[in-house]
Amino acid sequence: MSGTSLFRTLLAKEDFKFSCAHFTVFSAEEAEPLHGHNYRVAVEVEGEALDDLDFLVEFGPVKKRIRELCDSLDESVLLAEQCSLYSVEDEGSSVTVRYSSRTYTLPSDEVRLLPLRNITVEGLARFLWTELSPTLEGTLVKRLSVQIGETPGQASLYVADVDAAS
């Protein structure tokens, strides 16, 4: 963005959160055990101009979409469908994950396969950015930031121009 003025709006409501289980892989031999987090989501939008009613963007549709995304991940096991280090087999009513010597069989309706290579806080921030950015099309928002906190004091931030490819 190339202007001299900039408007930023932060949206970090109490209910922008989700709880889920995952495991992160580090190599073909090393991964975390299956565990859970209570993730917190914060979103910042930026732009150089306001509309004729002094809005950068109407909050309602943005907050609604953030809540939908959080709800879609809440109380699930997150798996990376593009991970080359484990296999995921959909068996109808269950999903089986095989990594090294581990095998997890989980109820299908409790699993969320994400288009990621690994379930990391960085990947989740970029995933939520990608899912949220279409909500901002046609607005004055030029840049979107999505922050995901997985524990107090530990978070990742993904920032990109709204018209940029993720």
Disulfide bonds with the S-S distance in Angstrom:
none
